[in-house]
Amino acid sequence: MTGRPNSLAARDVASLIHPYTNLDKHKTDGPLVIARGEGVYVYDETGKRYLEGMAGLWSTSLGFSEPRLVEAARRQMEQLPTYHIFNSRSTEPSIEAAEELLKIVPKGLGKVLFANSGSEANDQAAKIVWFYNNALGRPRKKRIIGRVRGYHGITVFSGSMTGLAANHVEWDLPVGGILRTDCPSHYLYGRPGESEAQFVDRLVANLEDMIIREGPDTIGAFIAEPVNGAGGVIVPPADYFPRIQQVLRKYDVLMIADEVICGFGRTGEMFGCDTFGIEPDIMTVAKALSSAYLPISATIISDTIAETITAHAGKVGNFAHGFTYAGHPVAAAVALETLRIYKERDIVSQVKALAPHLQSRLRALGSHPLVGEARGVGLIGALQLVADKATRRPLPPAEGIGALIQQGAMARGVIVRAGPDAVFVCPPLIITAEQIDEMMDAVAAALDEAHAVAEQRGLLGRAQSAAG
Ligand SMILES: Cc1ncc(COP(=O)(O)O)c(C=O)c1O
């Protein structure tokens, strides 16, 4: 599969370790080498075209050929290709990008700390919680509550806040200082006969019980994605976040909103916080901040936190934290141009206009025999795969039915992501209604194909209860 000895594929296998890849299988399967992009499409080295139904890694909001972003990078490269913002130095793009961000973030947020990735932004958020509580003389109020199925990245602490077994088993994570609470999927975790309202009551009570049991003076923050991404595109019940936030306020626990996927229009408002009624104390953004053209992320903190840590840094003599490339002028210039494009093209209205079409195409597949639940909001969605709709029994992961769906879509020129129990779509925000049809037609055909295979292998129906 990896072709001639000097092919890119063979050289890849000889030289690279790939993130999130079965490395052993990769030795024989080789890579898909993407050579160029245009709009919502990418082309592999043979010239085959794919509609990028995942916007890369939930990130390339403006597609793969936005000339203004290229020009912004080129201009900045010529003027000042690199500098830092340590030790009171600054650059115009980092100042302007911070100002533009602060114009659109939820109220109460007042200062920006740049970083380079979602993981770093979340790590930085945790460190700010620690520094802040040290400033307030609360040295014990440091633990962070993450959620089952949360994804916050893979660095040592972000990976610990992440609530997915694959990121922990074999990696000696989580480290200490983390508590874990429920995932708000009524479909996956609701009890038999439990209404959605009762489900939310239970989750809110569980959170409050945990805080009381563990001691509010030991808990600094709660971190959540408005819509979980990698953990399953979980869309929470409408009153989930407002109710959770009441509990957090009662015990003086900060709310960290991880907007790394949801930020910048994805859910049909500028931020997932706006869609779901979250009033964050700290918000992290990455990915679509620069349409993923260059690595840049940010941790945006409330005025209160900013004032407190500023005074504390004054007292200890230094704010001894920061990444070499934080606020890198070229990445910041591209982020600034991206934010300007969102504003000029009214990206939020564009998403609002197209979301009903994507969501209705997804919901239509809810009746497919392999689909237990079709869910989503804005321009993100998922199909939960089941062996049996009535009992919600999952498919045996080892059968690779999700992977089959992914391959079936790719054979039709569409990239979506499929795990063992769900298929995800998260296209560039510039997608058109026709392109949504192109994407969803391929997904529907791939589902039918995978269903035939599952049926042939005898995987479907109630019979195989052992697998559930
Ligand atoms: C919600 C969320 N937070 C954090 C991250 C980590 O970002 P990065 O891969 O840039 O470190 C991701 C990555 O997919 C994410 O989806």
The ligand as a Tripos MOL2 file, in Angstrom:
@<TRIPOS>MOLECULE
LIG
   16    16     1     0     0
SMALL
NO_CHARGES

@<TRIPOS>ATOM
      1 C1        -12.7280   21.0840   22.7170 C.3       1 LIG1
      2 C2        -11.2640   20.9180   22.5210 C.ar      1 LIG1
      3 N1        -10.4250   21.4000   23.4290 N.ar      1 LIG1
      4 C3         -9.0920   21.2920   23.2940 C.ar      1 LIG1
      5 C4         -8.5390   20.6490   22.2050 C.ar      1 LIG1
      6 C5         -7.0500   20.5130   22.0930 C.3       1 LIG1
      7 O1         -6.5750   21.3200   21.1070 O.3       1 LIG1
      8 P1         -5.1270   21.0410   20.4490 P.3       1 LIG1
      9 O2         -5.2340   19.7750   19.6800 O.co2     1 LIG1
     10 O3         -4.9160   22.2570   19.5870 O.co2     1 LIG1
     11 O4         -4.1480   20.9670   21.5640 O.co2     1 LIG1
     12 C6         -9.3820   20.1410   21.2160 C.ar      1 LIG1
     13 C7         -8.8300   19.4690   20.0310 C.2       1 LIG1
     14 O5         -9.5150   18.8770   19.2420 O.2       1 LIG1
     15 C8        -10.7720   20.2660   21.3860 C.ar      1 LIG1
     16 O6        -11.6140   19.7540   20.4920 O.3       1 LIG1
@<TRIPOS>BOND
     1     1     2 1
     2     2     3 ar
     3     2    15 ar
     4     3     4 ar
     5     4     5 ar
     6     5     6 1
     7     5    12 ar
     8     6     7 1
     9     7     8 1
    10     8     9 2
    11     8    10 1
    12     8    11 1
    13    12    13 1
    14    12    15 ar
    15    13    14 2
    16    15    16 1
@<TRIPOS>SUBSTRUCTURE
     1 LIG1         1 GROUP 0 **** ****
